[in-house]
Amino acid sequence: MANTTWSNIEIKKYPKLNKNIKTNCLVVGGGICGVLCAYRLKELGIDVLLVERGKIANERTIRTTATITALQDFLYQDLDIYKRKLYFEASIEAINEYKKLNKKHNFLFEEVSSYKYFNSHNLFVNEIKALNEIGYYPNSFIYNGKYIIEFMNQAQMNPMLLIKELINNIEIYEDTEITYYDSNKAYTNNNIIEFSNIIVTTGYPFMKIKGLFSFKLYQNKSYVIEIENKNNTKYHAIGSNNNDLYYRTYNNSLLIGYGNYKTGKNNLGFKPIINIINDRYKNHKIIHKWINQDTMSLDNIPYIGKINDNVYIACGFNMYGMTNSMISSILIKDLILNKDNKNINLFNPKRKLPINKIIKQISFSILYLLNPKIKRCKHLGCSLNFIKSEKTYECPCHGSKYDLDEKVIFGPTSHNM
Ligand SMILES: Cc1cc2nc3c(=O)[nH]c(=O)nc-3n(C[C@H](O)[C@H](O)[C@H](O)COP(=O)(O)OP(=O)(O)OC[C@H]3O[C@@H](n4cnc5c(N)ncnc54)[C@H](O)[C@@H]3O)c2cc1C
């Protein structure tokens, strides 16, 4: 079990699937996205079954900082006005859905402001302009020499408490990995699950070819440290540069994050963030420290929707999986019910992507496939890089990660080296 701020929440254990079974909606993957999708469908009285290859929420979700916000990593000025408006509105709708859940469940949800800080005056002014163009007028000010934009009424939560609350009435099997599916059957090593719809929420999709996600996704990682925080303010904040720190308060703690690095590339690990914290927070005590990684899309917008008649996918959350998982649960529910949703095209996993980025992703994969190094990834066979700062082996193509004993820590692969 990963050791993070949320690890003390005890989640019920579920059995491994040991029979053939039939369901209407099969949700594959028990992170925040799978749980929200299953919960929403179950609320409508639809027959749902969720399978998880390990333990519930023990991959990306337990390692999140769990902010829920429309103020994400990308800049709204980089999206055209049509996409900008839709994505912004979808994010606000997601926050409001969390607010509704908060009326029924206790998951230490708190409404707070999200802040984005800029060093560049130009970027700051252009971001405000881009938001004004879609009818949103955030607060803005200068603080400590930084240009700041404030989105009020955003939120943060304890993600494992939410999951613990939502899984109560869902049929779940743990230690149950789907290895393959066809038109209406999914296969584990020993059993078959017959489904009418399958929803793949596995972070990185487990299918190697279908949907061509190996060419459309890569993974980035980031470092988080939790220290004591005597200050009573509640907020979260992020910088506009990849190497700016990000912050979130939680009870008597401050979670500080750093970096947005491609998995598989060497970097300095925790060193830079520890140096900064030592400098800024005298006599601090580190409570937890951990690394997380997430799947990144090629155009800043997640892939959510249908890839086939009865196959739905949600991935490429670009480190904003709390908001984007809620968006996924709403959109996928509408698609399954055949209801119109204005966001179908925006998130369409089969949409056109920047061709230069696809070519870069393919060339990169070929380079690492042809590289003669001996240690290779069990996913698609790319050669692995040894990451000195973490003492891990990582796949630079698709982001699988192994420890020194060659045991897998992060997918897409689930096989030890
Ligand atoms: C450092 C860091 C901080 C972050 N902070 C935030 C934040 O503040 N706010 C925010 O919104 N987002 C944040 N994120 C992103 C967020 O953590 C992720 O986007 C989110 O947790 C993804 O959830 P998920 O359900 O898609 O994936 P996961 O939580 O990884 O769940 C997928 C599950 O599928 C299972 N699985 C995989 N393959 C199979 C298979 N074949 N069969 C069965 N099960 C399978 C896995 O075991 C896993 O449990 C952060 C990311 C990083 C890197």
The ligand as an ORCA input file, in Angstrom:
! r2SCAN-3c Opt
* xyz 0 1
  C       1.748     14.162     -8.023
  C       0.354     14.171     -8.558
  C      -0.617     14.915     -7.911
  C      -1.924     14.918     -8.389
  N      -2.845     15.717     -7.777
  C      -4.063     15.861     -8.318
  C      -4.986     16.799     -7.800
  O      -4.700     17.532     -6.858
  N      -6.196     16.882     -8.383
  C      -6.539     16.094     -9.441
  O      -7.644     16.243     -9.967
  N      -5.692     15.171     -9.945
  C      -4.467     15.042     -9.419
  N      -3.587     14.150     -9.947
  C      -4.038     13.200    -10.982
  C      -4.847     12.076    -10.359
  O      -4.117     11.469     -9.314
  C      -5.170     11.027    -11.430
  O      -5.598     11.655    -12.603
  C      -6.282     10.108    -10.973
  O      -5.984      9.554     -9.724
  C      -6.502      9.020    -12.020
  O      -7.514      8.184    -11.551
  P      -7.889      6.888    -12.367
  O      -9.047      6.255    -11.698
  O      -8.013      7.230    -13.800
  O      -6.581      5.979    -12.303
  P      -6.041      5.027    -11.138
  O      -6.265      5.607     -9.800
  O      -4.660      4.659    -11.494
  O      -6.985      3.771    -11.248
  C      -6.874      2.836    -12.299
  C      -7.018      1.451    -11.700
  O      -7.131      0.500    -12.757
  C      -6.506     -0.690    -12.317
  N      -6.199     -1.504    -13.513
  C      -5.268     -1.250    -14.461
  N      -5.306     -2.201    -15.422
  C      -6.285     -3.075    -15.066
  C      -6.799     -4.252    -15.669
  N      -6.312     -4.734    -16.816
  N      -7.814     -4.921    -15.037
  C      -8.326     -4.449    -13.862
  N      -7.864     -3.306    -13.258
  C      -6.864     -2.629    -13.852
  C      -5.263     -0.201    -11.577
  O      -4.791     -1.172    -10.684
  C      -5.805      1.047    -10.876
  O      -6.213      0.793     -9.553
  C      -2.265     14.139     -9.512
  C      -1.293     13.387    -10.175
  C       0.010     13.431     -9.724
  C       1.046     12.708    -10.508
*
